[in-house]
Amino acid sequence: MSHITITPTKRLLSLDFMRGLIMVLLALESTELYVYLLHLCQKGSFAASLMAQFFHNDWRGIHFWDLIQPAFMFMAGIAMTYSLTRQKEQGMPWNDRFLKILKRSALLLCWGIIKRIHSPDWLSLNALDVTDILTQLAFTTIIAFLLFDFKIKYQLLAAIGILVFTEFLYRFWNIPGYVEGFSDGRNIGSYIDYLLFQQEGNHYVFINWLPTAVHTLAGVIVGKLFMQYKTPLTWLLPAGLALVLTGYALDFFEITLIIKPIASSSFVLVSLGFCCWMVALCYWWIDLRKHQKGLLFFQVVGMNSIFIYLFFEIVGRNWFNGYVIMVFNPMETLLGLSHNWFLVIAALTTFAAEWGICYFLYRKKIFFKL
């Protein structure tokens, strides 16, 4: 990872807010805040049901938290549009842009693997975890780049083709005795994991980067449309509605179930529809209605998204979270707090420290990038 000192460029504030919001939610999750809050809720209560939305749905169905990864990929595609357009305007040759993307993807792949190290023999194939969001983004970034210069209608056809091919893989790839359609741990994705890594019964699978490439490619398309049209709400809202209805219809009639761990086509469509609505809402509220108070809180995190993601996932989970709990442990008795409330306060303190790091970098105009 390298860092550069720059002055932030002017762009749609809603996009910066949404990227920052995603990172704030991920940072809070890394502190275990949602786990601690769930422990405070009475089982079966409305509060418990609400907190359950901040955890992944096990298999069929979709929770709010299942939208975070698609939104991350989607915003990466939008950011790529602005970046590649600027590079083209500056006269950078295609080969140079491609090499830059390859370097970025290699770094994303490397950090995605490092982030998931969980045992001393992590480099052995059967222990290698290649399902991290950064690992997936490494592949989706290359696909989106290779399709970037095509017209939007051809990019849409490519997105549809990817989903159709995914359907073919899960439905018609005949491997007797192993592949069972959309069954957990017994599908084509699990079988490919076995072939490549000798891993069996994986819940999340390596080839998720193929269907979820549609999220990144859709971000590229939306980024282009933002540059071309002055009234994006006229197409974002109906597009989101069409995607959500189509995805839920596929699941309702049990044609293709909504399954996040293998990024089924119905899941991709539904999550993409919600991403369109989220962007539309943020654009309407922030860029049109000019409600921009408090944006700095999210911007300072979003402008160093890759850095802070790696920090709270590697340093935070493996050391900082526990260190903050240890330092503040005497306060539990002194303040007469229950253990669960103490953990909530410790988690918020950890997040505050991580936000402070982002704010320091923002004030110094230091922005890390891959």
N, C-alpha and C positions, 0 to 999 in steps of 0.2 A: 504494500500500500504506500502511496506517495501523497504528499500534501502540497497544496499551492496556496498562495496568498492572493486573493482576488476581492473585487467589489461585487456584491450580488447584483445580477442583472435584473432589469424590470421585466415582469411577466405576470400572468394571471395569478393573483393572490390566492384564489380558490384552490388552484392546483398545489401551491406550496402548503396551504393549510391542510389539504387532504393527505398529502404525503406525511406531514408532521403529525397529524392525528393518528395515522396508521402506526407510526413509530412510537408515539406515546402509549398507545394501547399495547403494543408489543413489549415496551419497556416495563409497563406495569405488570404484565403477565410474567415477565422474567423474574420479578421480585417475589412471585408467588402470592401477590395481593388477592387475586381472584380465589385462590384456594383458601386463604385465611378468611375472606368474607363469606365464602360458602359454609365454612365451619360455624360461623356465627348465626346462620339461618336455620330455622326450625325445619326439619325434614317434612316435605310435602307442602310447605307454605308457598305463598306467591313470591316471596323474596328468594326462596331456594330455586323456584322455577326461573326467575329472572337471572339469577347468578349462573344457572346451568347454561345460559346462552353464551357465557364467556369461556366455554369449553367445547372442544370438538364433539360433534355427534359421532357415535361409535361407528355406524355403517350407513344404513339407508336414512335419508333425511338431511336436513340442513339446519344448523344453528348460526347465530350471528357470528360466532368466532370462526366458522368455516369460510366466511367472506374475507377475512383479513389477508390470507395468502393470495387469493385472486386479485384483491385490491392492490396489494404490493406489486404484483406482476403487471397489472393494468397501468399503474402509475409509472412503472419503469418504462413501459412502452411510450407513454405520453412524453416523459422526459427525454427518451431517445429521439423522438421526433424533433423536438426543439434543438437538441444537441447536433444531430446529423444535418438538419437544415442549416444551422449556423456554420458547420464545417463546409458544406457545399457552397454557401455564399462566400466563404473565405477562399474558395478555390482549391480545397484539399482534394487530391485525386482519390478515386474509388479504392485503389489498392491500399493507399495509406489509411483510409477510413476502415477498411476491412481488417488490416493488421492491428489497428487500435482496438477494434471490437474483439478480435481473437485474443489479444493480450488481456483485455478486461474479462473476457469469459474464462480464460485460464486462471486468473486471480480469483474470480468468483467461485470456480470449481475447487480451487485449493483451499480457500477460506471456508467454504461450505463443508468440506471434509474435515478440516481441522476443528471446526466448531462442534462437530459431532463426535469427537474422540471420547470414548467412554471406557476404554480398557487398554492395558499396556500393549496388547497385540492388535491394535487398531488398524495396522497396515495390512494385516492378513485379509484375504478376500472375504472370508466368512464373518469377519467382524467389521468390515468397512460399511459405513453408513453413508449412502449417496442419495438420501431423500430430503436433504435440507433445502430450504427455499432458495438459498444462494446457489446450490448445485443445480437445481431446476432452472434458475434464472440464467445460468451460464449457457445452457442449451437453447432456451427460448430467445435469448438475446441474439444469437447467431441466426436463428430462423427468421426473426423479425428484420434483422439487417439485410439478409439476402432478398427479402421481399419488399424492402423499404421503397425502392425506386419504381415499383410497379404502380399502376393506377389503382385507385381505391376499389374499383369493381373487381379487379383481379386479386387484390388482397382478400376481399370478402370471399371470393371463390376458393382461395387457398385455405382460408379458415374453415369453410364448410368441408373442403376435401380432407383436412386433418381430422375433423370430427367423424366423417364417414369412414376414414381409414381406421380410426380408433374403434368404431363400432364393429368393423370387420374383424379386427384383431380379437376382441373379446367375445364375439358371437360365433365366428366361423373358423377360427384357427383350431384345427382338430388335433388334439394331443390326447389320445385315449388314456384314461386312468388318472389324468392329472387336471386338465383344464375343465372347469365347470362354470363357464360364463362369468357371471358377476359375483360368484361366491367368494367370501373372505378367505384369502390365503390359498385359494385353489383356482386362480384365474391366469390368464396369459401373462399379466405383469409379474405375478409370483413365479411363474415358470421361467420367465426371462431372468429374474433375479437368481433363480437356482442355476441356470446355465452360466451366467456371468460371474456370480459371486459365491456359488454353492450355499446360498441362503434359502431356507424353506419356510413357507407359511407367512411371508411378510404381509403386514397389514397395509402399509404404504409402500409403493413400488417405484423402482427407478424410472420406468418409462413414463411416469406422470408428466415429464417434461414435454412429451409429444402433445397430449390434449391441452395442457395448460399453456402451450405456446400460443394458443388462441387468445388467451388473456393479454399477453404482451403484444401480439399482432393487433388486437382490437384497440389497445392503447395507442399504437402508432396511427391507426385509422382515425381515432377520435382526436388525436393531436393534430393531424392534418386538417380535419374538419374545423377544428377551433381556429386554425390559421386562415381558412378559406371563407368561413361564414360568420356574419356578425350576430346572428341569432341562433346559437347552438341548441337552445331549449326546444326549438321546433322539431329537431330530429332526435335529440337525446331522450326525451321523455317517451315518445312512441316506440323508439328502438328498444328502450329498456322494458316497456310493457310487452312488446312482441317476444322478446327473449325470455322473460319470466314466464309468460303464459305458455310458450312452447315447451320450456323445460319442465314445468309442473305438469303439463298435459302428458308428456312422455312418461313421467313417473306415475301419474294417476291411473293411466291405462296400462301400466306395467309393461311398457314397450322398452324403455331404458330407465332404470331406477336412478334416483339422485344419490350418488355415492361419492363422497369427497376423497376418501383414501386412494381411489383409483382414478379420480377425476373423470367420471363418466360424462358422456356428452351432455346429458340432461343437467348434471351439476354445473358444467362449464357454462351452459346457456343461462341457467337461473342466476348463478353468481355474477355473470357478466351483465345481466340485466340490472341487478342491484348496484353494480359498480357504475353503470350509466346513470342511474337515479341519484347515487351519492354525488357524482360529479355535477349533475344538473342542479341539485339542491345547494351545493356549496357555491357554484357559479352564481345562482340566483341570489343567494343571501349575501355573499361577500362582494362579488364584482358588479352586480346590478343594483342591489339594495344598499351597497356601501356600508354594511355592518362589518367593520374591520377592527373593532376594539378587542384586544386580547389575542390578536393573531400572532404576536411576537412569541408567546408561550409555545406555540406549535411550530413556528417557523425556525426557531433556533435548533430544534430537534430535527426537523425535516431537511435542513440544509447540510446536515452531517449524518444523513440517514445510515449509510453503510458503516461508518465509523462507530456510531453509538450502538448499532445493532450488534456488531462484533464485540463491542465492549461489554454490553449487559449480558450477552449470551455466553461469552468466554470468561471474562474477568468477573462479571457479576454473579453468574450461577456457580462458578467454581471457587470463588473466594469472597468477593465483596459483600454479597448478601449475608453470608454467615458471620462476617467480621462486624457488620453493623449490628446484627442481633446480639453478638457477644459484647460489644461496647455498651449497648443500651440495656443490657440484661438487668443491671441493678435498679433501673427505673421501674421495672415491673412490680417489684415489692414496694418501693418508695411511694409510688403513685397508687398502689392498690388496684392495679389493673388485672383483669383476667388474662390468661395466657394468650388467648386468641386475639383480644383487642391489642395486646402488646405487640403481637406479630404484625397486625395491620399497621400500627404506627411505625414499626421498624421497616416494613416494606415501603411505606410512603416516604420515610426518611432516606432510604436507599435511592428511590426514584428522584427525590429532590437533589441528592448529590450528583446523580447522573445528569439531570437537567442542568445543574450548575456547571458541569464540565462543558456541555454543549453551549451554554451561554457565554462562558469564558472564550471558547473558540470563535463564537460569533462576534464578540466584541473585538477580538484580535484579527477578525477577518481571515481566519484560517479554516479552510474547508477541505476535508479529506475526500479523496476519490480513488477509485480503482482504475 
